[in-house]
Amino acid sequence: MDAPDPMTEEDLASIDEVARAATPGPWHVRQLDDHFAMSLVAISTVPDTGTGERWPDFDHHHIVAATLIQHPRYVDVADEHWDENAHFIANAREDGPRLISEIRRLRDLLETKDQDPDGD
């Protein structure tokens, strides 16, 4: 498999723009339940309470995404990685911008080093 092309500053800017346009974080994984969305695994702007609230005891306005809604089964990935996917999505809200910043920081360090003729 060939290595992907290096990311350009335009690539980073595009990813950064998408992240900035998304609902502000942090995001959290919530385990919810209700008659209509049995065993709802959701990504939310508020933390999980650990009580598996049933609707209407949770505000749907806090839900950013869902990785499992069992009844009816309209969000239910075949590999059953609902929780893992939810954690990935929730963490991506903070991790994506952090990675962009780190790439830019490292590039700045390399550029500074390349401009120092003594290599110090």
SVG drawing of the C-alpha trace seen along z (x, -y; Angstrom):
<svg xmlns="http://www.w3.org/2000/svg" viewBox="-42 -31 68 39">
<polyline fill="none" stroke="black" stroke-width="0.4" points="0.0,0.0 1.4,-3.4 1.8,-6.1 -0.7,-8.9 0.5,-12.3 1.6,-14.7 -1.1,-16.9 -1.0,-20.5 -1.8,-23.5 -5.0,-23.7 -5.9,-20.2 -5.4,-21.2 -7.4,-24.4 -10.3,-22.4 -10.3,-19.9 -10.1,-22.8 -13.0,-24.6 -15.2,-21.5 -14.3,-21.1 -15.0,-24.7 -18.4,-24.5 -19.5,-21.5 -21.4,-21.8 -19.0,-22.9 -17.5,-20.3 -16.7,-18.5 -18.9,-15.6 -19.8,-12.7 -21.0,-9.1 -24.5,-8.6 -26.3,-5.3 -30.0,-6.2 -33.2,-4.2 -36.8,-4.7 -39.7,-2.9 -38.9,-4.1 -35.1,-4.0 -34.3,-1.0 -30.7,-1.0 -29.8,-4.3 -26.0,-4.9 -25.6,-8.6 -23.0,-11.3 -24.2,-14.3 -23.1,-17.7 -23.8,-16.8 -22.2,-13.9 -23.8,-10.6 -25.6,-10.4 -25.2,-6.6 -29.0,-6.2 -30.0,-5.3 -32.7,-7.9 -35.8,-7.3 -37.3,-9.9 -38.7,-12.5 -36.2,-12.5 -33.4,-13.5 -33.3,-16.5 -32.9,-15.4 -31.4,-18.8 -28.2,-17.6 -27.8,-14.6 -25.2,-15.1 -25.2,-11.6 -26.2,-8.0 -24.4,-4.7 -27.2,-2.4 -31.0,-2.7 -32.4,0.8 -36.2,0.3 -36.8,-0.1 -33.3,1.0 -32.4,-2.0 -29.0,-2.7 -27.3,0.6 -23.8,1.2 -23.2,4.9 -20.0,5.3 -21.7,4.3 -19.0,1.7 -21.6,-0.8 -19.8,-1.9 -16.4,-2.0 -17.8,-4.1 -19.5,-6.4 -16.2,-7.0 -14.4,-7.6 -16.9,-10.2 -17.1,-11.9 -13.2,-12.0 -12.9,-13.2 -14.5,-16.5 -11.5,-17.4 -8.8,-15.2 -9.2,-16.5 -8.4,-20.1 -5.6,-19.0 -4.0,-17.0 -4.2,-19.9 -2.5,-22.1 0.2,-19.6 0.9,-19.1 1.2,-22.9 3.5,-23.1 5.8,-20.4 5.9,-22.0 6.9,-25.3 9.6,-23.6 11.0,-21.9 10.8,-25.2 12.7,-27.0 15.3,-24.3 15.7,-24.4 16.3,-28.2 19.0,-27.8 22.3,-27.3 23.9,-25.9 21.2,-23.3 20.7,-24.5"/>
</svg>
